[in-house]
Amino acid sequence: MPNKKGATGRILHDPVKDRLTPIYPLDLAKIETIDDMVRAMGQTAFTARQIGDAADVLEAMARDKDCFVVMTLSGALTVAKMGLIFCDLVDSGIVKAIVSTGALMAHGLVEATGRSHFRYDPKMDDRELFFAGYNRVYDSLEPEVNLDHVEEVVDHVLGCWGDDEMVSSWRLHHRIGQYLQKSAKGRGILKSCVERNVPVYVPAFTDSELGIDFALHQRQRKMAGKPPLVFDGFDDFEHYASTMLATKRMGIFTIGGGVPRNWAQQFGVYAELLARRGYEKLPLKRYNYGLRICPEPVNWGGLSGSTYTEAVSWGKFVPPEEGGKFAEVFDDATVALPLIAAAVLHRIGYFKKGSGKQ
């Protein structure tokens, strides 16, 4: 019999008849793989459910053959040893372009050339670390000698640059990747990106170790009586725009916030303005999928001041009512990323016996 309206005015519903989705206890006895864990987490609550939902969205991007997935990166994630996960996401074919901070690529270059990062010992204060040449990144150390080596690599690459050749971040990172192909034995983000033809854009290039190295190289050229190289950030902008305009559907996988996230997302605005202001005849170009891992609430600014729902109003994303699929995980990327990536890579068969991948 249907519940009747009581004295308080409530009509108590049956959740089964209302087709609500039940949630279940996480039974560790049934967990054999990381994917098992992530699927089970998705049937629980709080951040665990966010991770499960995020894996489903990333899987949908990966399986959509018409979807071009852009990964945006910020934070000290290569110092935090997440670099090989980025390599796997590129090598698997999921990620087809990267927009990043320059620091993250510089620290990744350290890793790719065989150098190491180290644990921070709290017994050493930051003044001591400075004089010892140990740059602290939260709980880890980047030795200054590593960055000197990075400068040597950049000098070598720029030294082979033609005087009349333009420099932009995607062009420079491509050349560094080619250098790593020939000289580095281990894996690295830029090496994987060259092998998979994945462009790497650093829109805030001067805010990075590589930007400093470029500025120092310019001084070397001046001292040698050579003309300065011309760096054009709008070459990045137009190359990214032309790449995205050629896609059928687009997905964005964002870790952190900042310039990389907003720069990648503003493509939708640019495409709409090209059409609305009469430059080109274009359909709306908006992201069909979105996945973000970031521990900060919107008001702190780490999300570039924009939720996915807010970005719909800017023409950056297809709204859920029209088929857009989105997930947001409010967690430390060093916890959430390995779980989500491992689960999805397992689902698409990337980890196979004999592949050499664990």
C-alpha positions, 0 to 999 in steps of 0.5 A, a space after each residue: 500500500 502507498 504511504 499516506 501523508 502523515 501529520 507532518 506532511 511527509 510522504 515516505 517513498 520506497 527507494 527501490 520504486 524510486 530507482 535510487 542507486 544503492 551503495 555497498 560496503 567495501 569488502 576487501 576480501 573481494 579485492 584482487 586488483 587496483 581496478 577492483 578497488 576503484 570499482 568498489 570505491 565507486 559504490 561507497 561514498 565521499 572521496 572514494 565515490 569521486 575516484 570511482 566516478 572519475 575512473 568511469 569518465 576517464 574510461 569513457 574518454 579512452 574508449 571514445 575513438 573520436 575523442 581527443 584527450 588533453 591533459 593539463 598539469 600543475 603542481 610539483 608532480 614530477 618531483 612527487 614521482 608521478 612522471 611514469 604515470 604520465 608516460 603510461 597515459 601517453 604511451 597507452 594512447 589515452 592522452 594526445 596533448 599536454 598543457 603544463 607548467 614549465 617547472 613540471 616539465 623541467 623536473 621531469 627532464 631531470 628524471 628522464 636524464 637519470 638524475 634523482 630527487 631525494 627525501 627532505 630531512 626536517 633536521 636541515 633548515 631551509 637556510 642550510 638547504 640553500 647553502 648546500 644547493 638543495 631546493 626544497 619542494 614540500 617534503 622532497 629535494 631537487 639538487 641544484 646540480 640537477 638543474 645545472 644539468 637541465 641547462 646543459 641539455 637546453 643549451 645543447 638543443 638551442 645551440 642547434 637552433 637555426 638563427 631564423 627559426 622561431 621558438 615556442 614551447 611546443 617546438 622546444 619540448 619536441 626538440 628536447 624529446 628528440 634529444 632524449 630519444 637519442 641520449 636517454 635510456 630511461 622513460 620520460 614524459 617528453 620522450 614518450 610525447 615525441 614517440 607518440 606525436 603528443 605536443 606539449 604546451 607551456 603557456 607560462 613558459 617564462 615562469 619556469 626553469 626552462 624559461 630561465 635557461 632560455 633567457 641565459 642562452 639568449 645572453 650567451 648568443 649576445 656575448 657571441 655576437 649572434 642574433 637573439 632567438 625569437 620566442 612566440 607564445 602565440 605560435 603555441 596558441 595557434 598550434 593548439 587551436 588548429 589541433 583542437 579544431 580538427 577534432 570530432 570530440 574533446 576531453 580534458 583531464 586536469 590535475 590541479 588548476 592554474 594557467 594550464 587548465 584555463 589556457 586549455 579550456 579557453 579554446 572553446 571561447 576562442 572558437 566561438 568568437 572566431 565564428 560569432 565575429 565572422 572570422 571563420 564558419 565554425 560549429 561550437 567546439 566544446 569539451 565533451 568530457 572533463 575530469 579534474 583532480 584538485 584538493 582545493 575549493 573554488 574560492 581558493 583559486 586553485 581551480 582557476 576560479 571555475 567549476 565545470 558547471 560554471 564553464 558551461 556558461 562560457 561555452 567551454 563544455 557541453 552541458 550534461 543535458 546534451 551529453 557532457 560527462 564530467 567528474 571532479 575529485 577533491 583529493 591530493 593527486 598523488 593519492 587519486 591519480 595512481 588509483 584512477 590511472 591504474 584502474 583505467 589502464 587495466 580496463 583498456 588492456 594496457 598492462 599485459 603479460 610480457 609488456 614489461 609494465 607492472 
